[in-house]
Amino acid sequence: MVHAFTQDVPIDLPTYERIIAAIGPEPLEGQLVHLCVRRPDGGLRYIDVWESAESCGRAFDERIHPAVAAVLAERRPDREPTSSPLEVLHLTGTAVPAAD
């Protein structure tokens, strides 16, 4: 069962680009899709799909949170932005694992 969510983040594109650079070019294990779009209010929205909640949690613990902490060292928010789960009804693409 895949794990998918949206998350609105109060950052701008240059900050997002610094976070992505800090994460590094190696693929995040278990990540199937990461889409970043601009919200009408100017913030950003992430749409993520992972192989599992466990692979997502590991990636956040090992790579994403350390990168965010390094970039936002002086203005890190007090809490993680709210994530909203998504119910995936259909997913296709080259990064999607075959169904068991």
C-alpha positions in Angstrom: 0.0 0.0 0.0 1.5 3.3 -1.0 1.7 6.3 1.3 0.7 9.7 -0.2 0.1 13.2 1.2 0.1 16.9 0.5 1.9 19.4 2.6 1.7 23.2 2.4 5.0 24.9 3.4 5.5 28.6 4.1 8.7 28.9 2.1 9.7 30.5 -1.2 11.3 28.9 -4.3 14.9 29.9 -3.5 14.6 28.3 0.0 13.1 25.2 -1.5 15.9 24.9 -4.0 18.5 25.2 -1.2 16.7 22.4 0.7 16.7 20.2 -2.4 20.4 20.9 -2.9 21.1 20.0 0.8 19.2 16.7 0.4 21.5 15.8 -2.5 21.1 14.2 -5.9 20.8 10.6 -4.8 17.2 9.3 -5.0 15.3 9.0 -1.7 14.7 5.3 -1.1 11.0 4.5 -1.5 10.0 7.8 -3.0 7.8 7.3 -6.1 6.7 10.9 -6.8 7.6 14.3 -5.4 5.8 17.3 -6.9 6.3 20.9 -5.7 3.7 23.5 -6.9 3.2 27.1 -6.1 0.0 27.9 -4.0 -2.1 30.9 -5.0 -0.9 32.7 -1.8 2.7 32.3 -2.8 3.7 29.4 -0.6 4.5 26.0 -1.8 2.6 22.7 -1.8 4.3 19.3 -1.9 2.5 16.3 -3.2 4.4 13.1 -2.3 3.8 9.4 -3.0 6.0 6.8 -1.2 6.2 3.0 -1.4 5.2 3.0 2.3 4.8 5.2 5.4 8.0 3.5 6.8 10.1 4.4 3.8 8.8 8.0 4.0 9.6 8.2 7.7 13.1 6.9 7.2 13.8 9.4 4.4 12.5 12.3 6.6 14.6 11.1 9.6 17.8 10.4 7.6 17.9 13.1 4.9 14.9 15.5 4.7 14.8 16.8 8.2 18.6 17.3 8.5 18.6 19.2 5.2 15.7 21.4 6.3 17.3 22.1 9.6 20.6 23.1 7.9 18.8 25.5 5.5 16.4 27.0 8.1 18.8 27.0 11.0 17.9 30.5 12.1 14.2 30.5 11.2 13.0 26.9 11.6 9.3 26.7 12.4 8.3 25.4 15.8 6.4 22.5 14.3 6.2 20.5 11.1 3.7 21.8 8.5 0.5 19.9 8.5 0.3 17.0 6.1 -3.0 15.9 4.6 -3.2 12.2 3.6 -4.3 11.3 0.1 -6.1 8.1 -0.9 -4.4 6.9 -4.0 -6.9 5.3 -6.3 -4.7 4.8 -9.4 -1.0 5.4 -9.9 1.0 4.7 -13.1 4.4 5.8 -14.3 8.0 4.5 -14.7 8.8 4.8 -11.0 5.8 2.8 -9.8 6.7 -0.7 -8.6 4.7 -3.6 -10.1 1.7 -4.7 -8.1 2.2 -7.9 -6.1 
